[in-house]
């Protein structure tokens, strides 16, 4: 009994045997591509989830800021009303009479400013509202009123 050994090449094999390994490679490639596409899709979905959570956090912060702005606007309205009340004539009179001890004038007083006092002030084009010196004007008015009182 002799053993026979046979060696086959691809050219000697029947066509059905040669196709099997190629179909398996195509199947493995298809699984690889599918896995790659699935991983890419999961990565994109995860990125979208992170982006959405960032947008939601920004929207929440924006709504908080809008409510703070609304509260501050209401507070500003209240403060403006209080400021108008405090600068009203009745409040100023109450502060003058009560806190400062001022009395109402019996008759009007004309204030006359001497020309030498006017010359002592900075050039006339500079107004008080543009940063003029209040102290020098106060001094002028005080000097003028005391000069008027001495004549009376």
C-alpha contacts under 8 A as a table, 3 or more apart, distances in Angstrom:
res1	aa1	res2	aa2	distance
8	X	12	X	5.96
8	X	13	X	6.72
9	X	12	X	5.23
9	X	13	X	6.47
10	X	13	X	5.23
10	X	18	X	6.94
13	X	17	X	6.64
13	X	18	X	7.03
14	X	17	X	5.83
14	X	18	X	7.04
15	X	18	X	5.44
15	X	19	X	6.63
16	X	19	X	5.53
16	X	20	X	6.86
17	X	20	X	5.75
17	X	21	X	7.91
18	X	21	X	6.52
18	X	22	X	7.42
19	X	22	X	5.35
19	X	23	X	6.27
20	X	23	X	5.31
20	X	24	X	6.38
21	X	24	X	5.13
21	X	25	X	6.41
22	X	25	X	5.11
22	X	26	X	6.32
23	X	26	X	5.11
23	X	27	X	6.14
24	X	27	X	5.01
24	X	28	X	6.21
25	X	28	X	5.04
25	X	29	X	6.13
26	X	29	X	5.01
26	X	30	X	6.08
27	X	30	X	5.02
27	X	31	X	6.23
28	X	31	X	5.08
28	X	32	X	6.13
29	X	32	X	4.96
29	X	33	X	6.06
30	X	33	X	5.19
30	X	34	X	6.02
31	X	34	X	5.06
31	X	35	X	6.02
32	X	35	X	5.07
32	X	36	X	6.09
33	X	36	X	4.99
33	X	37	X	6.09
34	X	37	X	5.10
34	X	38	X	6.03
35	X	38	X	5.01
35	X	39	X	6.10
36	X	39	X	5.12
36	X	40	X	6.19
37	X	40	X	5.02
37	X	41	X	6.05
38	X	41	X	5.03
38	X	42	X	6.12
39	X	42	X	5.10
39	X	43	X	6.10
40	X	43	X	5.02
40	X	44	X	6.13
41	X	44	X	5.09
41	X	45	X	6.10
42	X	45	X	5.04
42	X	46	X	6.04
43	X	46	X	5.08
43	X	47	X	6.15
44	X	47	X	5.05
44	X	48	X	6.15
45	X	48	X	5.00
45	X	49	X	6.13
46	X	49	X	5.01
46	X	50	X	6.27
47	X	50	X	5.13
47	X	51	X	6.09
48	X	51	X	4.96
48	X	52	X	5.94
49	X	52	X	5.05
49	X	53	X	6.17
50	X	53	X	5.13
50	X	54	X	6.25
51	X	54	X	5.10
51	X	55	X	6.22
52	X	55	X	5.01
52	X	56	X	6.10
53	X	56	X	4.99
53	X	57	X	6.13
54	X	57	X	5.10
54	X	58	X	6.17
55	X	58	X	5.04
55	X	59	X	6.07
56	X	59	X	5.02
56	X	60	X	6.14
57	X	60	X	5.08
57	X	61	X	6.23
58	X	61	X	5.09
58	X	62	X	6.05
59	X	62	X	4.94
59	X	63	X	6.19
60	X	63	X	5.19
60	X	64	X	6.28
61	X	64	X	5.02
61	X	65	X	6.20
62	X	65	X	5.08
62	X	66	X	6.16
63	X	66	X	5.01
63	X	67	X	6.26
64	X	67	X	5.23
64	X	68	X	6.26
65	X	68	X	4.97
65	X	69	X	6.08
66	X	69	X	5.02
66	X	70	X	6.21
67	X	70	X	5.05
67	X	71	X	6.23
68	X	71	X	5.07
68	X	72	X	6.12
69	X	72	X	5.06
69	X	73	X	6.09
70	X	73	X	5.10
70	X	74	X	6.35
71	X	74	X	5.19
71	X	75	X	6.25
72	X	75	X	4.90
72	X	76	X	6.01
73	X	76	X	4.94
73	X	77	X	6.26
74	X	77	X	5.14
74	X	78	X	6.36
75	X	78	X	5.04
75	X	79	X	6.12
76	X	79	X	5.00
76	X	80	X	6.05
77	X	80	X	5.15
77	X	81	X	6.21
78	X	81	X	5.13
78	X	82	X	6.19
79	X	82	X	4.95
79	X	83	X	6.04
80	X	83	X	4.96
80	X	84	X	6.15
81	X	84	X	5.16
81	X	85	X	6.16
82	X	85	X	4.98
82	X	86	X	6.12
83	X	86	X	5.09
83	X	87	X	6.13
84	X	87	X	5.16
84	X	88	X	5.96
85	X	88	X	5.15
85	X	91	X	7.09
86	X	91	X	5.68
86	X	92	X	7.24
87	X	91	X	6.54
87	X	92	X	6.40
88	X	91	X	5.47
88	X	92	X	6.30
89	X	92	X	5.12
89	X	93	X	6.04
90	X	93	X	5.16
90	X	94	X	6.11
91	X	94	X	4.99
91	X	95	X	6.14
92	X	95	X	5.13
92	X	96	X	6.04
93	X	96	X	5.00
93	X	97	X	6.01
94	X	97	X	5.34
94	X	98	X	5.68
94	X	99	X	7.75
95	X	98	X	5.24
95	X	99	X	5.17
95	X	100	X	6.60
96	X	99	X	5.91
96	X	100	X	4.97
96	X	101	X	6.23
96	X	102	X	5.37
96	X	103	X	7.97
97	X	100	X	5.93
97	X	101	X	4.85
97	X	102	X	4.76
97	X	103	X	6.24
98	X	101	X	5.60
98	X	102	X	7.62
105	X	108	X	6.75
111	X	141	X	7.77
111	X	144	X	6.45
111	X	145	X	6.25
111	X	148	X	7.28
112	X	144	X	6.03
112	X	145	X	7.69
112	X	148	X	7.46
113	X	117	X	6.70
113	X	118	X	7.12
113	X	140	X	7.26
113	X	141	X	7.29
113	X	144	X	5.35
114	X	117	X	5.35
114	X	118	X	6.63
114	X	144	X	7.05
115	X	118	X	5.00
115	X	119	X	6.20
116	X	119	X	5.07
116	X	120	X	6.33
117	X	120	X	5.12
117	X	121	X	6.93
117	X	140	X	6.13
118	X	121	X	5.59
118	X	140	X	7.80
119	X	122	X	7.67
121	X	124	X	7.68
121	X	136	X	6.80
121	X	137	X	7.70
122	X	126	X	7.26
123	X	126	X	6.19
124	X	127	X	7.02
126	X	130	X	6.46
126	X	131	X	7.52
126	X	132	X	6.00
127	X	130	X	5.32
127	X	131	X	6.83
127	X	132	X	5.40
128	X	131	X	5.41
128	X	132	X	4.09
128	X	133	X	6.65
128	X	134	X	6.85
129	X	132	X	6.63
133	X	136	X	5.62
133	X	137	X	6.67
134	X	137	X	5.12
134	X	138	X	5.98
135	X	138	X	5.00
135	X	139	X	6.09
136	X	139	X	4.96
136	X	140	X	6.16
137	X	140	X	4.95
137	X	141	X	6.17
138	X	141	X	5.18
138	X	142	X	6.05
139	X	142	X	5.06
139	X	143	X	6.04
140	X	143	X	5.14
140	X	144	X	6.05
141	X	144	X	5.01
141	X	145	X	6.04
142	X	145	X	5.20
142	X	146	X	6.12
143	X	146	X	5.21
143	X	147	X	6.03
144	X	147	X	5.09
144	X	148	X	6.18
145	X	148	X	5.00
145	X	149	X	6.15
146	X	149	X	4.96
146	X	150	X	6.18
147	X	150	X	5.22
147	X	151	X	6.55
148	X	151	X	5.32
148	X	152	X	6.53
149	X	152	X	5.26
